[in-house]
Amino acid sequence: MGKRTAGPVIYFNGVWLEANDTLLEALKPGRLRGEGVFETVAVTGGDLCFWPEHHARFTRGLKAYGLRCRFGRRALQELAAELIARNRLTSARLRIARYRDMKEDYLVLVGTPTQTDPATGPALSVHVSRHRRSKGRYSHLKSVTYQPFYHAHQEALALGHHEALLLDPGGRIVEGSTTNVFFVAGGELHTPATAVGCLNGIVRQQVIKLSSLTGLRVRRGAYPLSRLLKADEVFLTNSLIGIRAVARVDGHRLKSQQVWTPRLSDAYRRLLNGRNSR
């Protein structure tokens, strides 16, 4: 018999345990049964990226759901650092989930290795999902009630795409299944407003700040898909990919003009490196 490969060590309600694939799948947002919130934090060089911002949103989510966490920001960061050390992670995806079901409350931390520099990956292909995203009470939070996003993303992957784009019932762009959406048109940067129902992602916030600093005007609004398809540049953002250009939306090839996307990507990388070096 071959040597068994050890699974990753996770934190599950006060216990460190080795997780198999079945458990890891069951703990993914969209698979969990219950209510609560989660955060997905990028780990680079063993450090948590934008941890204060992630924790602030996590705390708002706990309050919205009436949940508590006995770990404060620093203590939770130390718990995450122990998870990173136990799994010998340098570049990784760290997911922190706090939720409850009919039995009890849970706090779960899971770390997964990622490539060193996700910004070096290829331009993305996006599928317009049949699932619709309506603004709800918890749209501003990363809720574990994530089924529409999970299924939209899985369907996009099955069709050979990298990401799914979700529209609202009126056909307006809301967000990707795991990302925020931006496009450049008329010399301005556009992104769906949070009033449409998108998450105010951590990287979304940084891109808006960086754009203002570089002289690129930012507009937040409600946009039909046709506006994006005609744009000069389209890119997606999240904590794991940073800023990544989009090349295709289903069978539609987008314009190949890339002026602001690489500039913002470079500025974001410098910001990230500067924060992590403190």
C-alpha beads as a LAMMPS data file, in Angstrom:
LAMMPS data file: protein, C-alpha beads

278 atoms
277 bonds

1 atom types
1 bond types

-500.0 500.0 xlo xhi
-500.0 500.0 ylo yhi
-500.0 500.0 zlo zhi

Masses

1 110.0

Atoms # bond

1 1 1 0.000 0.000 0.000
2 1 1 1.176 3.520 -0.797
3 1 1 1.847 6.070 1.860
4 1 1 -1.276 8.037 2.796
5 1 1 -1.097 11.773 2.169
6 1 1 -2.067 13.707 5.274
7 1 1 -4.941 16.134 4.901
8 1 1 -4.755 19.774 5.991
9 1 1 -5.151 20.678 9.632
10 1 1 -8.208 22.813 10.336
11 1 1 -9.600 24.513 13.417
12 1 1 -13.077 23.253 14.275
13 1 1 -14.766 24.591 17.398
14 1 1 -11.726 24.559 19.631
15 1 1 -10.172 21.403 18.173
16 1 1 -7.320 21.030 15.704
17 1 1 -8.037 18.115 13.404
18 1 1 -6.897 16.617 10.140
19 1 1 -9.606 17.092 7.520
20 1 1 -10.376 14.747 4.644
21 1 1 -11.835 15.860 1.308
22 1 1 -15.392 15.045 2.370
23 1 1 -15.199 17.322 5.400
24 1 1 -13.495 20.111 3.454
25 1 1 -16.243 20.015 0.837
26 1 1 -18.961 20.060 3.504
27 1 1 -17.405 23.155 5.103
28 1 1 -17.426 25.254 1.931
29 1 1 -19.792 28.240 1.749
30 1 1 -22.738 27.077 -0.298
31 1 1 -22.505 23.612 1.234
32 1 1 -22.904 24.609 4.864
33 1 1 -26.338 24.259 6.383
34 1 1 -27.040 27.062 8.807
35 1 1 -26.739 30.828 9.053
36 1 1 -23.778 33.058 9.689
37 1 1 -20.850 34.708 7.953
38 1 1 -17.420 33.929 6.592
39 1 1 -14.363 35.790 5.350
40 1 1 -11.856 34.658 2.744
41 1 1 -8.478 36.220 3.436
42 1 1 -5.426 36.064 1.187
43 1 1 -2.206 34.940 2.847
44 1 1 1.055 36.147 1.279
45 1 1 4.421 35.441 2.839
46 1 1 2.548 33.976 5.790
47 1 1 0.778 37.292 6.500
48 1 1 -2.964 38.017 6.431
49 1 1 -3.748 40.637 3.787
50 1 1 -6.080 43.493 4.808
51 1 1 -6.860 41.751 8.069
52 1 1 -8.344 44.824 9.853
53 1 1 -10.807 45.341 6.994
54 1 1 -11.768 41.677 6.867
55 1 1 -12.250 41.506 10.611
56 1 1 -14.365 44.681 10.641
57 1 1 -16.748 43.170 8.084
58 1 1 -16.726 39.855 9.931
59 1 1 -17.716 41.666 13.126
60 1 1 -20.556 43.503 11.376
61 1 1 -21.783 40.162 10.088
62 1 1 -21.742 38.604 13.532
63 1 1 -23.811 41.494 14.852
64 1 1 -26.310 41.222 11.998
65 1 1 -26.862 37.526 12.704
66 1 1 -26.809 37.873 16.478
67 1 1 -23.683 35.730 16.766
68 1 1 -20.726 36.149 19.087
69 1 1 -17.078 35.171 18.837
70 1 1 -14.955 34.814 21.960
71 1 1 -11.854 35.749 19.958
72 1 1 -11.156 39.443 19.401
73 1 1 -9.295 40.731 16.353
74 1 1 -5.804 40.046 17.687
75 1 1 -6.702 36.664 19.196
76 1 1 -8.381 35.540 15.971
77 1 1 -5.334 36.695 14.026
78 1 1 -3.130 34.612 16.330
79 1 1 -5.400 31.616 15.791
80 1 1 -5.082 32.117 12.034
81 1 1 -1.301 32.382 12.388
82 1 1 -1.253 29.039 14.198
83 1 1 -3.289 27.464 11.396
84 1 1 -0.843 28.877 8.840
85 1 1 2.125 27.527 10.817
86 1 1 0.590 24.078 11.358
87 1 1 0.036 23.727 7.609
88 1 1 3.312 25.441 6.613
89 1 1 1.487 27.867 4.362
90 1 1 3.063 30.914 2.712
91 1 1 0.645 31.755 -0.108
92 1 1 -2.837 30.595 0.762
93 1 1 -6.575 31.127 1.012
94 1 1 -7.737 31.384 4.620
95 1 1 -11.441 30.990 5.286
96 1 1 -12.913 31.910 8.655
97 1 1 -16.553 30.950 9.218
98 1 1 -18.808 31.615 12.177
99 1 1 -22.276 30.107 11.877
100 1 1 -24.978 28.148 13.655
101 1 1 -27.394 25.356 12.859
102 1 1 -30.196 23.797 14.885
103 1 1 -27.661 22.135 17.211
104 1 1 -24.923 24.623 18.070
105 1 1 -22.653 27.498 17.027
106 1 1 -19.430 26.886 15.101
107 1 1 -16.118 28.618 14.463
108 1 1 -14.108 27.056 11.642
109 1 1 -10.776 28.057 10.076
110 1 1 -9.523 26.374 6.896
111 1 1 -6.348 27.165 4.942
112 1 1 -5.705 26.137 1.329
113 1 1 -2.447 26.704 -0.620
114 1 1 -2.602 29.026 -3.640
115 1 1 -0.165 30.055 -6.341
116 1 1 2.405 32.651 -5.341
117 1 1 1.273 35.474 -7.648
118 1 1 -2.317 35.122 -8.878
119 1 1 -1.991 38.336 -10.901
120 1 1 0.265 36.468 -13.355
121 1 1 -2.606 34.185 -14.391
122 1 1 -4.409 34.388 -17.742
123 1 1 -7.186 36.814 -18.606
124 1 1 -10.508 35.396 -17.511
125 1 1 -13.448 33.911 -19.353
126 1 1 -16.810 34.672 -17.746
127 1 1 -20.205 33.005 -18.064
128 1 1 -23.436 34.950 -17.548
129 1 1 -25.292 32.846 -15.004
130 1 1 -28.944 31.872 -15.183
131 1 1 -29.076 32.498 -11.436
132 1 1 -30.275 35.962 -10.478
133 1 1 -29.025 38.063 -7.579
134 1 1 -31.612 40.163 -5.772
135 1 1 -30.612 42.668 -3.120
136 1 1 -31.457 41.332 0.320
137 1 1 -30.992 42.039 3.972
138 1 1 -27.553 40.438 4.057
139 1 1 -26.244 41.415 0.606
140 1 1 -23.525 43.539 2.217
141 1 1 -22.180 40.528 4.125
142 1 1 -20.402 37.311 3.154
143 1 1 -23.151 34.998 4.292
144 1 1 -22.695 31.227 4.506
145 1 1 -26.106 31.087 2.800
146 1 1 -24.117 31.052 -0.412
147 1 1 -25.903 28.452 -2.523
148 1 1 -26.750 30.623 -5.588
149 1 1 -23.130 31.782 -5.846
150 1 1 -21.764 28.278 -5.332
151 1 1 -23.993 26.757 -8.001
152 1 1 -23.366 29.622 -10.427
153 1 1 -19.621 29.192 -10.038
154 1 1 -19.748 25.413 -10.432
155 1 1 -21.843 25.734 -13.592
156 1 1 -19.393 28.256 -15.043
157 1 1 -16.445 25.953 -14.345
158 1 1 -18.280 23.014 -15.933
159 1 1 -18.721 25.094 -19.099
160 1 1 -15.014 25.885 -19.255
161 1 1 -15.135 29.396 -17.790
162 1 1 -13.304 30.851 -14.803
163 1 1 -16.137 32.795 -13.196
164 1 1 -19.884 33.415 -13.302
165 1 1 -21.471 36.839 -13.694
166 1 1 -24.733 37.389 -11.837
167 1 1 -27.402 39.853 -12.930
168 1 1 -30.372 41.093 -10.949
169 1 1 -33.956 40.247 -12.015
170 1 1 -33.946 43.387 -14.176
171 1 1 -30.860 42.264 -16.092
172 1 1 -28.443 44.679 -14.426
173 1 1 -24.919 43.597 -13.499
174 1 1 -24.510 42.859 -9.795
175 1 1 -21.267 40.912 -9.234
176 1 1 -19.367 37.753 -9.988
177 1 1 -20.016 34.594 -8.011
178 1 1 -16.739 35.217 -6.149
179 1 1 -15.736 38.661 -7.430
180 1 1 -16.606 42.308 -7.906
181 1 1 -16.926 43.697 -11.426
182 1 1 -15.312 46.783 -12.984
183 1 1 -15.178 48.146 -16.516
184 1 1 -13.539 51.134 -18.189
185 1 1 -15.606 53.121 -20.682
186 1 1 -15.407 56.724 -21.840
187 1 1 -12.224 57.266 -19.862
188 1 1 -13.967 56.435 -16.575
189 1 1 -14.065 53.417 -14.289
190 1 1 -17.492 51.925 -13.629
191 1 1 -18.627 49.402 -11.034
192 1 1 -22.081 48.300 -9.850
193 1 1 -23.255 50.284 -6.835
194 1 1 -23.851 48.467 -3.575
195 1 1 -27.469 49.633 -3.878
196 1 1 -27.821 47.103 -6.715
197 1 1 -26.951 44.330 -4.263
198 1 1 -23.235 43.641 -4.666
199 1 1 -20.820 43.002 -1.840
200 1 1 -18.522 45.926 -1.071
201 1 1 -15.465 43.726 -1.415
202 1 1 -12.193 44.532 0.314
203 1 1 -10.272 44.755 -2.969
204 1 1 -13.166 46.692 -4.530
205 1 1 -12.675 49.336 -1.850
206 1 1 -8.933 49.506 -2.518
207 1 1 -9.406 49.777 -6.289
208 1 1 -11.805 52.694 -5.865
209 1 1 -9.250 54.490 -3.660
210 1 1 -6.358 53.748 -6.020
211 1 1 -8.353 54.917 -9.044
212 1 1 -9.058 58.256 -7.420
213 1 1 -5.368 58.663 -6.574
214 1 1 -4.311 57.922 -10.167
215 1 1 -6.780 60.377 -11.680
216 1 1 -9.257 57.830 -13.008
217 1 1 -12.782 58.925 -12.194
218 1 1 -14.955 56.230 -10.605
219 1 1 -18.677 55.941 -11.182
220 1 1 -20.931 53.570 -9.258
221 1 1 -24.242 52.772 -10.889
222 1 1 -26.724 50.272 -12.284
223 1 1 -25.564 48.897 -15.628
224 1 1 -27.080 46.553 -18.192
225 1 1 -24.862 43.776 -19.506
226 1 1 -24.601 45.577 -22.854
227 1 1 -22.541 48.366 -21.245
228 1 1 -19.951 45.885 -20.065
229 1 1 -19.775 44.087 -23.411
230 1 1 -18.943 47.377 -25.176
231 1 1 -16.380 48.521 -22.597
232 1 1 -12.725 49.244 -23.369
233 1 1 -11.534 47.144 -20.434
234 1 1 -13.191 44.752 -17.989
235 1 1 -11.657 43.302 -14.856
236 1 1 -12.695 41.395 -11.753
237 1 1 -11.418 41.687 -8.199
238 1 1 -11.297 39.666 -5.023
239 1 1 -8.833 38.979 -2.235
240 1 1 -7.328 35.942 -3.971
241 1 1 -6.919 37.088 -7.572
242 1 1 -6.350 40.760 -6.825
243 1 1 -7.174 42.469 -10.123
244 1 1 -7.594 40.254 -13.197
245 1 1 -8.586 41.238 -16.730
246 1 1 -11.549 39.607 -18.483
247 1 1 -11.090 38.540 -22.112
248 1 1 -14.420 36.874 -22.900
249 1 1 -18.011 36.836 -21.725
250 1 1 -19.497 33.585 -23.003
251 1 1 -18.986 33.742 -26.790
252 1 1 -18.293 37.485 -26.842
253 1 1 -14.658 38.544 -27.120
254 1 1 -14.058 41.828 -25.315
255 1 1 -11.828 44.642 -26.517
256 1 1 -8.162 43.875 -25.905
257 1 1 -7.263 47.439 -24.873
258 1 1 -5.421 47.192 -21.551
259 1 1 -4.378 50.564 -20.159
260 1 1 -5.881 51.015 -16.719
261 1 1 -6.111 47.373 -15.699
262 1 1 -2.334 46.785 -15.556
263 1 1 -1.769 50.190 -13.944
264 1 1 -4.246 49.473 -11.190
265 1 1 -2.935 45.936 -10.783
266 1 1 0.611 47.241 -10.303
267 1 1 -0.591 49.915 -7.859
268 1 1 -2.545 47.319 -5.907
269 1 1 0.440 44.984 -5.724
270 1 1 2.623 47.813 -4.408
271 1 1 -0.026 48.656 -1.816
272 1 1 -0.250 45.023 -0.743
273 1 1 3.514 44.620 -0.479
274 1 1 3.796 47.845 1.494
275 1 1 1.171 46.803 4.019
276 1 1 2.621 43.335 4.474
277 1 1 6.125 44.727 5.060
278 1 1 5.017 46.792 8.073

Bonds

1 1 1 2
2 1 2 3
3 1 3 4
4 1 4 5
5 1 5 6
6 1 6 7
7 1 7 8
8 1 8 9
9 1 9 10
10 1 10 11
11 1 11 12
12 1 12 13
13 1 13 14
14 1 14 15
15 1 15 16
16 1 16 17
17 1 17 18
18 1 18 19
19 1 19 20
20 1 20 21
21 1 21 22
22 1 22 23
23 1 23 24
24 1 24 25
25 1 25 26
26 1 26 27
27 1 27 28
28 1 28 29
29 1 29 30
30 1 30 31
31 1 31 32
32 1 32 33
33 1 33 34
34 1 34 35
35 1 35 36
36 1 36 37
37 1 37 38
38 1 38 39
39 1 39 40
40 1 40 41
41 1 41 42
42 1 42 43
43 1 43 44
44 1 44 45
45 1 45 46
46 1 46 47
47 1 47 48
48 1 48 49
49 1 49 50
50 1 50 51
51 1 51 52
52 1 52 53
53 1 53 54
54 1 54 55
55 1 55 56
56 1 56 57
57 1 57 58
58 1 58 59
59 1 59 60
60 1 60 61
61 1 61 62
62 1 62 63
63 1 63 64
64 1 64 65
65 1 65 66
66 1 66 67
67 1 67 68
68 1 68 69
69 1 69 70
70 1 70 71
71 1 71 72
72 1 72 73
73 1 73 74
74 1 74 75
75 1 75 76
76 1 76 77
77 1 77 78
78 1 78 79
79 1 79 80
80 1 80 81
81 1 81 82
82 1 82 83
83 1 83 84
84 1 84 85
85 1 85 86
86 1 86 87
87 1 87 88
88 1 88 89
89 1 89 90
90 1 90 91
91 1 91 92
92 1 92 93
93 1 93 94
94 1 94 95
95 1 95 96
96 1 96 97
97 1 97 98
98 1 98 99
99 1 99 100
100 1 100 101
101 1 101 102
102 1 102 103
103 1 103 104
104 1 104 105
105 1 105 106
106 1 106 107
107 1 107 108
108 1 108 109
109 1 109 110
110 1 110 111
111 1 111 112
112 1 112 113
113 1 113 114
114 1 114 115
115 1 115 116
116 1 116 117
117 1 117 118
118 1 118 119
119 1 119 120
120 1 120 121
121 1 121 122
122 1 122 123
123 1 123 124
124 1 124 125
125 1 125 126
126 1 126 127
127 1 127 128
128 1 128 129
129 1 129 130
130 1 130 131
131 1 131 132
132 1 132 133
133 1 133 134
134 1 134 135
135 1 135 136
136 1 136 137
137 1 137 138
138 1 138 139
139 1 139 140
140 1 140 141
141 1 141 142
142 1 142 143
143 1 143 144
144 1 144 145
145 1 145 146
146 1 146 147
147 1 147 148
148 1 148 149
149 1 149 150
150 1 150 151
151 1 151 152
152 1 152 153
153 1 153 154
154 1 154 155
155 1 155 156
156 1 156 157
157 1 157 158
158 1 158 159
159 1 159 160
160 1 160 161
161 1 161 162
162 1 162 163
163 1 163 164
164 1 164 165
165 1 165 166
166 1 166 167
167 1 167 168
168 1 168 169
169 1 169 170
170 1 170 171
171 1 171 172
172 1 172 173
173 1 173 174
174 1 174 175
175 1 175 176
176 1 176 177
177 1 177 178
178 1 178 179
179 1 179 180
180 1 180 181
181 1 181 182
182 1 182 183
183 1 183 184
184 1 184 185
185 1 185 186
186 1 186 187
187 1 187 188
188 1 188 189
189 1 189 190
190 1 190 191
191 1 191 192
192 1 192 193
193 1 193 194
194 1 194 195
195 1 195 196
196 1 196 197
197 1 197 198
198 1 198 199
199 1 199 200
200 1 200 201
201 1 201 202
202 1 202 203
203 1 203 204
204 1 204 205
205 1 205 206
206 1 206 207
207 1 207 208
208 1 208 209
209 1 209 210
210 1 210 211
211 1 211 212
212 1 212 213
213 1 213 214
214 1 214 215
215 1 215 216
216 1 216 217
217 1 217 218
218 1 218 219
219 1 219 220
220 1 220 221
221 1 221 222
222 1 222 223
223 1 223 224
224 1 224 225
225 1 225 226
226 1 226 227
227 1 227 228
228 1 228 229
229 1 229 230
230 1 230 231
231 1 231 232
232 1 232 233
233 1 233 234
234 1 234 235
235 1 235 236
236 1 236 237
237 1 237 238
238 1 238 239
239 1 239 240
240 1 240 241
241 1 241 242
242 1 242 243
243 1 243 244
244 1 244 245
245 1 245 246
246 1 246 247
247 1 247 248
248 1 248 249
249 1 249 250
250 1 250 251
251 1 251 252
252 1 252 253
253 1 253 254
254 1 254 255
255 1 255 256
256 1 256 257
257 1 257 258
258 1 258 259
259 1 259 260
260 1 260 261
261 1 261 262
262 1 262 263
263 1 263 264
264 1 264 265
265 1 265 266
266 1 266 267
267 1 267 268
268 1 268 269
269 1 269 270
270 1 270 271
271 1 271 272
272 1 272 273
273 1 273 274
274 1 274 275
275 1 275 276
276 1 276 277
277 1 277 278
